[in-house]
Amino acid sequence: MKNLPAVISLSACLASAAFSVSAQSLNLTQPSYTHFSGSIGENSRGYRSYNLDTEYEIGHKLFVTGTYQHVRQRFNDDTTFRESIIDLGVGRYFNVYDRTTLDVSVSLGNFTQSSNPFSASGNTFYTLNSGLRRRHDMFEYRLGYRYIDMESFDSNHGIVASAHIYFTPQTALGVYFNDVYSNSNWSLGMRFLF
């Protein structure tokens, strides 16, 4: 985490240059359902995590989702712990108030205790998700609930939350929290709208 500020600064500069989409093509008054996010974090066991997340609105307030999470920790005796998660889903959102939406989604995924999320030795799972999102000028935040039922494990549920501050119409700095996958996980990252 020592180099995290430098990585975020470099990412912000590159993203601003790469995503020079005009502001008229984006809806800046509603929460985003078409974006890509990347973050680096740490879970409650002290293990580093790398996260990629995307949503894409396909029309009629329907969207598809994709999440990849990789957790890695190297110990003093040179052993390494790894786990990976991949999660793909579909959802729908509803306008409940000006600049506020309610979203619901379902997803299927695979959890492995290796660096390969497609490993046959993994545990498949499905999730049911809901959340409220609010966009207020340059701020967007979400508070949600996730239920997960994973093969070979007890079902689990928990809270997911995120907050973003947009420093350009297409680029935001984000803070993310979930307590579902690998214990509690906090991360800091970037979001890019497209």
Buried (B, 14 or more C-beta within 10 A) or exposed (E): EEEEEEBBEEBBEEBBEEBEBEEEEBEBEBBBBBBBBBBBBBBEEEBBBBBBBBBBBEEEBBBBBBBBBBBBBEEEEEEEEBBBBBBEBEBBBEEEEEBBBBBEBEBEBBBBEEEBBEBEEBBEBBBBBBBBBBBEEEEBBBBBBBBBBBEEEEEBEBBBBBBBBBEBBBBBBBBBBBBBBBBBBBBBBBBBBE
